Amino acid sequence: MSILYTNVPPLRTDNTKDNFRDKFYEYIKQADSVEIATGYVSQDSLEDLDRLIAEYNISHINLVIGMYFIEGMPENIFNTLIRMNHRWKERGIGGVNIVCTFRYHGKCYLFSRDGKDFAGIVGSANLGAISLNAQTRRQYEMSINLEEQSSLHELNDHIAKLDKSCCKPIDAVKDNIPLIRQENAKLKDVEHVQRMNSDEIATYERHLTGTTIEIPLKVPKDNNDQKFRGSNINVCYAKGRKREWWETEVVNGKKIYTLPGYPEYKKPFMVVTDDGWKFEAWTCGDHNKNFYSKDDLKIMGYWLKGRLVAAGIVKPIDHVENDKDFKGLITEKMLEQYGKTTLSLTKTTQKSKNEHGEVLDVWLLSFLPHQLKED
């Protein structure tokens, strides 16, 4: 047994001492089976763990997570766990289990090879400590590693009892986990965009008029489906001029642009979003079918795609022309996992001045998925 430190200045780990992250990576490279029971996780650490499981051909993985069933789970963590669990189940190597009976704040890591436990780690480090990011670079943890068989047997027994008595598979409880919406900060300090407070949003919500127009987001079924691959919210993948990943157009079908109350052609209006942003939009193009953010196509993208990024559904692509695997392509599967496949647009009786002093109609624009707990 030895103490595992954290390599954070000014308490850097010298060559005579081990640190948690290095020891975790050392053990997982040798393992074919990994058992983890942790209080909290981060999106980065989950993605790193998933990569390590594949890279080192781990044949069994059991990930037990202890704090979120009672406290609520950030939606980016939830969506990442659902994807990982699905992949692990498909490969028959294990899955994700959620502690449902109490808040479990333990941090246990057990590594096995050929049916025999050979190492373990316990201490203060949640799974997030395996990834280097702004938080973990400045958060100090202390742990110990275990290699004695008696200690490993005791750790194995603890995780097994926790798993059997206190946990359920994430698929069995996913509808009962309170989800916490992650803030989309991509619009912060963007020109032509204003931040609203909750009272202002509530005022507009009290003055809705008419029916809500549900605008379908036309996207391909998956990465192999070429329909809608380069249009609408995936216009950045269209052939021709290079576009940034954030650029977004919403092109409506006849069933939408012929609806009573649909916005008038090239008549700017103000949208107030369900998460508190305010910017100008309009409809234009042939048959008045195009719905854009007026001043910059990226504004709509920062809002809409930013929600998907914050929710852990997709990651932005810096150079779309190099995305040959279409990892940044928004698909039906992604929208279904997010929990909403349409934009909800509802006119209010309110007016608002734009930055030029012009008085515009106000519409409420929503992309709020189901089953979310507000921060």
C-alpha positions in Angstrom: 0.0 0.0 0.0 1.2 3.5 -0.8 -0.2 7.0 -0.8 -1.2 8.5 -4.2 -0.8 12.3 -4.4 -2.0 14.8 -6.9 0.4 16.6 -9.2 -0.9 20.1 -8.6 1.6 23.0 -8.1 3.0 24.0 -5.7 2.6 20.5 -4.3 3.9 18.8 -7.4 4.5 15.0 -7.2 8.2 14.3 -7.3 9.8 11.2 -8.8 9.7 9.3 -5.5 5.9 9.5 -5.2 3.0 8.2 -7.2 -0.1 10.2 -8.2 -3.6 8.9 -8.7 -4.0 9.6 -12.4 -0.7 7.8 -13.4 -1.5 4.8 -11.2 -5.0 4.5 -12.6 -3.6 4.5 -16.1 -0.9 2.0 -15.1 -3.5 -0.4 -13.7 -6.1 -0.2 -16.4 -3.4 -1.0 -19.1 -2.8 -4.3 -17.3 -6.5 -5.2 -16.6 -9.1 -7.1 -18.5 -11.8 -6.3 -15.9 -12.5 -3.0 -14.0 -15.0 -2.3 -11.2 -15.6 1.4 -10.3 -17.8 2.8 -7.6 -17.7 6.6 -7.4 -19.8 9.5 -6.2 -19.5 11.8 -9.1 -18.2 11.8 -12.7 -17.4 14.3 -15.4 -18.1 14.2 -19.1 -14.4 14.3 -19.9 -13.6 11.4 -17.5 -16.5 9.3 -18.9 -15.2 9.8 -22.5 -11.7 9.0 -21.4 -12.9 5.8 -19.6 -14.9 4.7 -22.6 -11.8 5.2 -24.8 -9.6 3.3 -22.4 -12.0 0.4 -22.2 -11.9 0.1 -26.0 -8.2 0.8 -26.4 -7.1 -1.9 -23.9 -9.8 -4.4 -24.8 -11.3 -4.5 -21.4 -13.7 -7.5 -21.3 -15.7 -6.4 -18.2 -16.6 -3.0 -16.9 -19.0 -2.2 -14.0 -19.4 1.6 -13.4 -21.4 2.4 -10.2 -22.4 6.0 -9.7 -23.6 7.1 -6.3 -24.8 10.7 -5.8 -27.0 11.7 -8.7 -30.2 9.7 -8.1 -31.1 11.8 -5.2 -29.3 15.1 -6.0 -30.2 15.2 -9.7 -27.9 14.5 -12.7 -26.5 17.1 -15.1 -28.0 16.3 -18.6 -24.6 16.1 -20.3 -23.6 13.4 -17.8 -26.9 11.6 -18.3 -26.7 11.6 -22.1 -23.1 10.5 -22.1 -23.8 7.6 -19.6 -26.8 6.4 -21.7 -24.6 6.2 -24.8 -21.8 4.5 -23.0 -24.1 2.0 -21.3 -25.7 1.2 -24.7 -22.3 0.5 -26.3 -21.1 -1.6 -23.4 -24.3 -3.6 -23.4 -24.1 -4.2 -27.2 -20.5 -5.5 -26.7 -21.6 -7.6 -23.8 -18.9 -6.2 -21.5 -20.9 -4.6 -18.7 -22.8 -1.4 -18.0 -23.7 1.5 -15.7 -25.4 1.1 -12.4 -27.0 3.9 -10.3 -27.1 3.9 -6.5 -30.8 4.5 -5.6 -31.1 4.0 -1.8 -28.8 6.7 -0.5 -26.0 9.2 -1.4 -23.0 7.0 -2.0 -19.8 9.1 -1.9 -17.2 6.4 -1.9 -14.4 6.3 -4.5 -13.3 2.7 -5.2 -11.4 1.3 -8.2 -10.7 -2.4 -8.6 -8.6 -4.0 -11.4 -8.5 -7.7 -12.3 -6.7 -9.9 -14.8 -7.6 -13.5 -15.7 -10.2 -13.6 -12.9 -7.8 -12.4 -10.2 -7.9 -9.0 -8.5 -4.4 -7.5 -8.7 -4.8 -3.8 -7.7 -7.2 -1.3 -6.2 -7.4 2.4 -5.4 -9.5 4.1 -2.7 -9.5 7.7 -1.5 -10.9 11.1 -2.2 -10.6 11.0 -6.0 -13.9 10.8 -8.0 -13.7 9.5 -11.6 -13.2 13.0 -12.9 -9.6 12.9 -11.6 -8.5 10.6 -14.4 -8.9 13.5 -16.9 -6.8 16.7 -17.0 -9.0 19.8 -17.3 -9.3 23.2 -15.7 -10.9 21.8 -12.5 -8.7 18.7 -11.9 -5.5 20.7 -12.6 -6.4 22.8 -9.5 -8.1 20.2 -7.2 -6.0 18.2 -4.9 -6.9 14.6 -4.0 -5.4 12.0 -1.8 -5.8 8.2 -2.3 -4.0 4.9 -1.5 -3.4 2.0 -3.8 -4.0 -1.6 -2.6 -2.2 -4.7 -3.8 -2.6 -7.0 -0.8 -5.0 -9.8 -1.5 -6.9 -9.4 1.7 -7.6 -5.8 1.0 -8.5 -6.5 -2.6 -11.0 -9.2 -1.5 -12.6 -6.8 1.0 -12.9 -4.1 -1.7 -14.4 -6.6 -4.2 -16.9 -7.7 -1.5 -17.8 -4.0 -0.8 -18.5 -3.2 -4.5 -20.5 -6.4 -5.0 -22.7 -5.8 -2.0 -23.2 -2.1 -3.1 -24.1 -3.3 -6.6 -26.5 -6.0 -5.4 -28.3 -4.2 -2.6 -28.3 -0.5 -3.5 -28.1 -0.2 -7.3 -30.3 -0.5 -10.4 -29.1 -0.4 -14.1 -29.3 3.1 -15.5 -31.8 1.8 -18.2 -34.2 0.8 -15.4 -34.2 4.1 -13.6 -33.4 6.6 -16.4 -37.0 8.0 -16.3 -36.7 8.6 -12.5 -33.4 10.4 -12.4 -34.1 14.2 -12.0 -32.1 15.9 -14.7 -30.4 19.3 -14.3 -30.3 21.5 -17.4 -26.8 22.6 -18.3 -26.5 26.3 -19.1 -25.6 27.1 -22.7 -23.1 30.0 -22.4 -22.2 30.1 -26.1 -24.3 33.3 -26.6 -22.6 35.1 -23.8 -21.1 38.4 -25.0 -22.3 37.8 -28.6 -23.2 40.9 -30.6 -26.9 41.5 -31.2 -27.9 39.1 -28.3 -29.3 40.2 -24.9 -29.5 38.2 -21.7 -32.9 38.0 -20.0 -33.7 37.2 -16.4 -36.4 34.7 -15.2 -38.9 37.5 -14.4 -38.7 38.9 -17.9 -39.2 35.5 -19.4 -42.1 34.8 -17.2 -43.7 38.1 -18.3 -43.6 37.1 -21.9 -44.9 33.6 -21.1 -47.9 35.1 -19.5 -48.8 36.9 -22.7 -48.8 34.1 -25.3 -51.3 34.3 -28.0 -52.5 31.9 -30.6 -51.3 28.3 -31.2 -47.7 27.2 -31.0 -46.0 26.4 -34.3 -43.9 23.2 -33.9 -41.1 23.5 -36.5 -39.6 20.1 -37.3 -35.8 20.0 -37.4 -35.0 18.2 -40.6 -31.9 16.1 -40.0 -30.6 12.7 -41.4 -31.4 9.5 -39.5 -27.8 8.8 -38.9 -24.3 9.6 -40.2 -24.8 7.3 -43.2 -28.1 8.9 -44.3 -27.3 11.6 -47.0 -30.8 13.2 -46.8 -30.6 16.6 -45.1 -26.9 16.0 -44.6 -26.0 19.5 -45.8 -29.2 21.5 -45.1 -31.0 23.1 -42.3 -29.1 22.9 -39.0 -26.4 20.8 -40.8 -25.9 23.5 -43.5 -22.2 23.6 -42.6 -21.9 20.2 -44.4 -23.3 21.5 -47.6 -21.1 21.4 -50.7 -19.8 24.8 -51.9 -18.5 27.6 -49.7 -17.0 26.7 -46.4 -19.2 27.4 -43.4 -18.6 27.3 -39.7 -20.1 24.5 -37.7 -22.2 26.9 -35.8 -24.0 28.3 -38.8 -27.7 27.2 -38.8 -30.7 27.6 -41.1 -34.1 26.3 -40.4 -36.0 25.6 -43.7 -39.7 24.9 -43.2 -42.0 22.7 -45.4 -45.3 23.8 -46.9 -47.2 22.4 -43.9 -45.4 24.9 -41.7 -45.1 28.1 -43.8 -48.8 28.0 -44.8 -50.0 27.8 -41.2 -52.2 30.7 -40.0 -50.2 33.1 -37.9 -46.8 32.1 -39.4 -44.4 35.1 -39.3 -44.7 37.6 -42.1 -42.2 37.7 -45.0 -39.0 39.6 -44.1 -40.7 41.3 -41.1 -38.1 41.1 -38.3 -39.4 40.1 -34.9 -37.7 39.5 -31.5 -37.4 36.0 -30.1 -37.1 35.4 -26.4 -35.8 31.9 -25.7 -36.9 29.6 -23.0 -33.4 29.7 -21.5 -33.2 33.5 -21.4 -31.7 34.9 -24.6 -33.2 37.6 -26.8 -32.3 38.3 -30.5 -33.8 39.3 -33.8 -35.1 36.7 -36.3 -37.2 36.7 -39.5 -38.6 34.5 -42.2 -37.5 34.9 -45.8 -36.6 33.0 -49.0 -38.8 31.2 -51.5 -42.4 30.8 -50.1 -41.1 32.5 -46.9 -39.9 29.1 -45.8 -36.5 30.1 -44.2 -36.3 30.9 -40.5 -33.1 32.6 -39.5 -31.5 34.7 -36.8 -31.5 38.0 -38.7 -28.1 39.6 -37.9 -25.9 36.5 -38.1 -26.7 32.8 -39.0 -24.4 31.7 -36.1 -26.6 33.3 -33.5 -29.3 30.7 -34.1 -26.6 28.0 -34.1 -25.0 29.3 -30.9 -28.5 28.9 -29.3 -29.8 25.7 -30.8 -26.5 23.7 -31.3 -25.2 25.2 -28.1 -28.0 23.5 -26.3 -27.0 20.1 -27.8 -23.4 20.7 -26.9 -24.3 21.7 -23.3 -26.4 18.6 -23.0 -23.5 16.3 -24.0 -25.2 15.2 -27.3 -22.5 16.5 -29.7 -19.2 18.3 -29.7 -18.5 21.3 -32.0 -16.2 20.8 -35.0 -13.5 23.4 -35.6 -12.9 22.5 -39.2 -16.0 20.9 -40.8 -14.1 20.1 -44.0 -11.9 17.6 -42.1 -14.9 15.9 -40.4 -14.9 12.9 -42.7 -16.7 10.7 -40.2 -19.5 13.3 -39.7 -19.0 13.3 -35.9 -20.5 16.8 -35.8 -23.6 16.0 -37.9 -26.8 16.4 -36.0 -29.0 13.3 -36.5 -32.5 12.1 -35.6 -31.0 9.8 -33.0 -29.2 12.8 -31.3 -32.4 14.9 -31.2 -34.4 12.0 -29.8 -31.8 11.4 -27.1 -31.9 15.1 -26.3 -35.6 14.9 -25.9 -37.0 17.3 -28.5 -37.1 17.2 -32.3 -38.9 20.5 -33.0 -38.6 24.2 -32.3 -41.6 25.6 -30.5 -42.5 29.1 -31.8 -45.3 31.1 -30.1 -46.3 34.7 -30.7 -46.9 37.0 -27.6 -48.9 40.2 -27.3 -45.8 42.0 -26.2 -43.5 44.4 -28.1 -39.8 45.1 -27.8 -37.4 47.6 -29.2 -34.3 46.4 -31.1 -30.9 48.1 -30.8 -32.0 50.6 -33.5 -35.1 51.6 -31.5 -37.5 49.8 -33.8 -40.6 48.3 -32.1 -40.9 44.6 -33.0 -43.3 41.8 -32.1 -42.0 39.3 -29.6 -42.2 35.5 -30.1 -41.3 32.9 -27.6 -38.8 30.3 -28.9 -38.4 27.0 -27.1 -36.1 24.0 -27.4 -36.6 22.7 -23.9 -36.4 18.9 -23.7 -38.7 16.8 -21.5 -37.8 15.7 -17.9 -35.5 18.5 -16.9 -35.0 20.0 -13.4 -34.1 23.7 -13.4 -30.9 24.7 -11.8 
